[in-house]
Every structure is written in structure tokens, then in C-alpha cells.
Amino acid sequence: MHFKLIIAFVEDSKTETVMEAARAAGATGATVISNARGEGMKKSKTFLGLSLETQRDVLLFLVEEHLSRHILETICDVGELDDTDGTGIAFQIDVEDAVGVAH
């Protein structure tokens, strides 16, 4: 079986919604890394030295290759990644091999 790894950086307020939508699209689960921070092309705003940007979560989905594009597009739609700059990103990469995967 061939797999893809979908990596999504989403606003922490959207994590649960994205997870539920990805599961409905065929993902069987994910690993969540909380409180990630990143910088885009424009410097983030600060107030008295404190960052005003929202926290991000990193979601890692190991999915079957034939489902990956649909899941990626679902994450994009539900996470509103193409609607506003700085909302987050998602991408997929090939997985050469995986063990411990139940399907």
C-alpha cells in the first residue's frame, strides 16, 4: 500500500474542525503538534513586544495515496487556507515506507 504524508499548519481555533473534515474525507487519524509558530513574507505585528499572531497547530496525516488529494483539498476548504494570507498551509509528500500502520 502506498501512503502520503499530509502536513497542515492551521490556526489552533480550526484544528478540531479540520480534523473532523479530514476524517470524513477518509483520514483515519492524525498527530497534532500544538503551539507552533511561523513567519511569512511579512513581519508579524507586535504590541509592547508581544506577538499578535495566532498560534498554529501542525497536523500530520498519514493517508492512503488514492485518498490524499481529496483530503488535502478538504483541509484547504475547511481551514480556509486559500481565503486569507497567513491563515496556514498544507502540503503532501511521498512516504517511501511505513510500519505500524493499521488499515
Secondary structure, DSSP 4 states (H G I P E B T S, - for coil): --EEEEEEEEEGGGHHHHHHHHHHTT----EEEEEE----SSPPPEETTEE-SPPEEEEEEEEEHHHHHHHHHHHHHHHTTTTSTTSEEEEEEEES---S---
